[in-house]
Amino acid sequence: MAIFDRFKKSKDAEMSFIDHLEILRGTIVRSLSSILIAALVLFIYRDWIMDNVITGPLNPDFITYRGFCKLSHWLNLGDSLCMPPVKTQLQSTTFGGQFLSAISMAMVGGIMVAFPFVFWQIWNFIKPALKEKEVKNTRFAIFWVSFFFFLGAAFGFFVLGPFTFNFLASFQLGTKNLITTIPTFSDYLDNLTNLILGCGIAFEMPVIVFLLTKVGIITPKFLSAKRKYAVVIILVVSAFITPSPDWYSQTIVFIPLYTLFEFSIFVSRWAYKSMQVEDEEWD
């Protein structure tokens, strides 16, 4: 309700509460329409997306496998970083399984593709309720939110995904090889989606810290003093993001997330100092 109160106090506050609800309805309709349009396009090209994107981490020629192997040789580590290709055969156990998975694949992809537009729509709805100083403090918000989201999604797809599926596919319980892992495609798609979206959301840390600093909820001094707690929280988040329990997959997630935390402290310092300067100018 605070947003609507702000609208009433703005220069063009002659609009009624119903008018604001109508604007909100338009924002929701445009956002959902963009997601559905993107999902429809992805569904039409589902075979290409399936062969070249979704099953990428299962492809022995995937760029991540080749890249880490070349890096291993360049560092004179032999084949220590070379991962064996994932050997698994996906299955569908129901008549409508592949069709429902195609719809799920298209919808998740539609949300990701339309994410910048959806955030822009939400931002345009909230922006009139902000003060001039608040608008100035949140410039380029759409760019940075989208940038860190796609950066995290790329990390989940190109780095974390291959390590995770390689470990899970090769893990063997017992010594007699009596158990064969034959995962369903829906299970693979759910794990891949969780990795991509989980990393995309987790990588929003610098943006969230920037906004919280600007509104005065946190300070760089507070973040610096809570490093030891941040390590524990990031370890827990890493455990949730990675479906595999192996330590190196969680380490792969922990390192960039902790790096983002340190970067967030720098962002908080910058935001805090700039806010102090702006306060002096406005005074």
C-alpha positions in Angstrom: 0.0 0.0 0.0 2.9 2.3 0.5 3.5 2.4 -3.3 -0.1 3.6 -3.9 0.3 6.2 -1.2 3.4 7.5 -2.9 1.4 7.7 -6.2 -1.3 9.8 -4.5 1.3 12.3 -3.4 3.0 12.5 -6.8 2.5 15.4 -9.2 -0.1 13.5 -11.3 -1.8 12.1 -8.2 -5.3 12.8 -9.6 -5.6 9.1 -10.5 -7.8 7.0 -8.3 -6.9 3.7 -6.6 -8.8 1.9 -9.3 -6.7 3.6 -12.0 -3.5 2.4 -10.2 -5.0 -1.1 -10.2 -5.6 -0.8 -13.9 -2.0 0.1 -14.5 -0.9 -2.9 -12.4 -3.2 -5.1 -14.4 -1.6 -3.9 -17.6 1.9 -4.5 -16.2 0.9 -8.1 -15.3 -0.7 -8.7 -18.7 2.3 -7.4 -20.7 4.7 -9.4 -18.5 2.8 -12.6 -18.9 2.3 -12.0 -22.6 6.0 -11.6 -23.1 6.7 -14.9 -21.3 4.1 -16.7 -23.3 5.3 -15.4 -26.6 8.9 -16.3 -25.7 7.7 -19.7 -24.6 5.8 -20.3 -27.8 8.8 -19.5 -29.9 11.0 -21.8 -27.8 8.3 -24.5 -28.1 8.4 -24.2 -31.9 12.1 -24.7 -32.0 12.1 -27.3 -29.2 14.0 -29.9 -31.2 16.9 -27.6 -31.9 17.0 -26.4 -28.3 16.8 -29.9 -27.0 19.7 -31.1 -29.2 22.0 -28.1 -28.8 21.1 -26.5 -25.4 19.3 -28.7 -22.9 21.4 -31.8 -23.4 24.6 -29.8 -23.8 26.1 -31.0 -20.4 25.5 -34.6 -21.5 27.4 -34.1 -24.8 31.0 -35.4 -24.7 32.0 -32.5 -27.0 30.4 -29.9 -24.7 32.5 -26.7 -24.5 33.0 -27.0 -20.7 34.6 -30.5 -21.0 36.9 -29.3 -23.7 37.7 -26.1 -22.0 38.6 -27.6 -18.6 40.7 -30.3 -20.3 42.7 -27.7 -22.3 43.1 -25.7 -19.1 44.4 -28.7 -17.3 47.0 -29.3 -20.0 48.0 -25.6 -20.1 48.6 -25.7 -16.3 50.7 -28.9 -16.7 48.3 -30.9 -14.6 47.8 -33.7 -17.1 44.2 -34.9 -17.3 43.4 -34.0 -13.7 40.7 -31.5 -14.8 39.5 -33.6 -17.8 36.1 -35.0 -17.0 34.9 -38.2 -18.7 31.8 -37.8 -20.8 28.5 -38.4 -19.1 27.2 -41.9 -20.1 23.5 -42.1 -19.5 20.3 -42.7 -21.4 17.4 -40.5 -20.5 13.9 -42.1 -20.4 10.3 -41.1 -20.3 8.0 -43.3 -18.4 4.6 -41.9 -19.4 2.9 -41.3 -22.7 2.6 -37.5 -22.1 6.0 -37.2 -20.4 7.9 -35.8 -23.3 5.1 -33.4 -24.2 4.8 -32.1 -20.7 8.6 -31.8 -20.5 8.6 -29.8 -23.7 6.0 -27.4 -22.2 8.0 -27.1 -19.0 11.2 -26.5 -21.0 9.5 -23.7 -23.1 8.0 -22.0 -20.0 11.2 -21.9 -18.0 13.1 -20.7 -21.1 10.3 -18.1 -21.7 10.7 -16.7 -18.2 14.5 -16.4 -18.7 14.3 -14.8 -22.1 11.6 -12.4 -21.0 13.2 -11.6 -17.7 14.7 -8.2 -18.7 11.3 -7.1 -20.2 9.4 -8.3 -17.1 11.7 -6.5 -14.8 11.4 -3.3 -16.9 7.6 -3.5 -16.7 7.8 -3.9 -12.9 10.3 -1.0 -12.7 8.1 1.3 -14.8 5.2 0.6 -12.4 7.2 1.3 -9.2 9.3 4.2 -10.6 6.5 6.9 -10.4 6.2 6.2 -6.7 9.9 6.9 -6.0 11.3 10.3 -5.1 13.7 12.0 -7.4 16.7 11.1 -5.2 15.6 7.4 -5.1 15.3 7.3 -8.9 18.8 8.8 -9.2 20.2 6.2 -6.8 18.8 3.3 -8.8 19.9 4.2 -12.3 20.9 1.3 -14.6 19.0 -1.1 -12.3 17.5 -3.0 -15.2 20.9 -3.6 -16.8 22.6 -4.7 -13.6 19.8 -7.0 -12.5 19.6 -8.6 -15.9 23.4 -8.8 -16.2 24.0 -10.7 -12.9 21.0 -12.9 -13.5 22.3 -14.1 -16.9 25.8 -14.3 -15.5 24.6 -16.7 -12.8 22.5 -18.7 -15.2 25.5 -19.1 -17.5 27.6 -20.2 -14.6 25.0 -22.8 -13.6 24.7 -24.1 -17.2 28.3 -24.1 -18.4 30.2 -24.8 -15.1 28.1 -26.3 -12.4 25.8 -28.4 -14.6 28.6 -30.5 -16.2 30.3 -31.1 -12.9 27.1 -32.1 -11.2 25.7 -34.4 -13.9 29.2 -36.0 -14.4 29.4 -36.9 -10.7 25.8 -38.1 -10.4 25.9 -40.2 -13.6 29.2 -41.9 -12.6 28.5 -42.4 -8.9 28.1 -46.1 -8.2 26.7 -47.6 -5.0 28.3 -50.9 -4.1 31.2 -52.8 -5.7 29.3 -55.3 -7.9 27.7 -52.8 -10.3 24.3 -54.2 -9.7 22.6 -50.8 -10.0 22.2 -48.9 -13.3 21.3 -45.3 -13.3 18.6 -44.6 -15.9 17.2 -41.2 -15.0 14.0 -39.8 -16.5 14.2 -36.7 -18.7 11.9 -34.8 -16.3 14.3 -35.5 -13.5 17.3 -34.2 -15.6 15.3 -31.1 -16.7 14.3 -30.3 -13.1 17.9 -30.5 -11.9 19.2 -28.4 -14.8 16.4 -25.8 -14.1 17.2 -25.6 -10.4 20.9 -25.2 -11.2 20.4 -22.4 -13.7 17.7 -20.5 -11.9 19.3 -21.0 -8.5 22.6 -19.6 -9.7 20.8 -16.8 -11.5 19.1 -15.7 -8.3 22.1 -16.2 -6.1 24.2 -14.0 -8.4 21.9 -11.1 -7.7 23.7 -10.6 -4.4 25.6 -7.4 -5.4 22.4 -5.7 -6.7 20.5 -6.6 -3.5 23.3 -5.3 -1.3 23.4 -2.1 -3.3 19.7 -1.5 -2.8 19.8 -2.4 0.9 22.7 0.0 1.3 20.9 2.8 -0.5 17.8 2.4 1.7 20.0 2.3 4.9 19.2 -1.2 6.0 22.9 -2.4 5.8 26.3 -0.7 5.8 29.7 -1.9 4.5 30.9 -2.0 8.1 28.1 -4.5 8.9 28.9 -6.7 6.0 32.6 -6.8 6.8 31.9 -7.7 10.4 29.6 -10.6 9.3 32.1 -12.4 7.0 32.3 -15.6 9.2 28.5 -15.9 9.1 28.4 -15.2 5.4 30.8 -18.1 4.9 28.4 -20.5 6.7 25.3 -19.1 4.8 27.0 -19.4 1.4 28.1 -23.0 2.2 24.4 -23.8 3.0 23.2 -22.1 -0.2 25.8 -24.0 -2.2 24.6 -27.2 -0.7 21.0 -26.4 -1.8 22.0 -25.3 -5.3 24.0 -28.4 -6.1 21.9 -31.6 -6.2 25.1 -33.6 -5.9 26.7 -34.0 -2.4 30.3 -34.0 -3.6 32.6 -31.4 -2.1 34.1 -30.2 -5.3 30.7 -29.3 -6.9 29.9 -27.3 -3.7 33.3 -25.7 -3.8 32.7 -24.6 -7.4 29.6 -22.8 -6.3 31.1 -21.5 -3.0 34.1 -19.7 -4.7 32.1 -17.4 -7.0 29.4 -16.8 -4.4 32.0 -15.8 -1.8 33.8 -13.7 -4.5 30.4 -12.0 -5.1 30.1 -11.4 -1.4 33.4 -9.6 -1.3 32.5 -7.7 -4.4 29.2 -6.8 -2.7 31.1 -5.3 0.2 33.0 -3.1 -2.3 29.6 -2.1 -3.9 28.2 -1.3 -0.5 31.2 1.0 0.3 30.8 2.7 -3.0 27.0 3.1 -2.6 27.5 4.3 1.0 30.1 7.0 0.1 28.1 8.2 -2.9 25.0 8.4 -0.7 26.8 10.5 1.8 28.0 12.9 -0.9 24.5 13.1 -2.3 23.0 13.8 1.1 25.5 16.7 1.5 24.5 18.1 -2.0 20.8 17.8 -1.3 21.2 19.5 2.1 
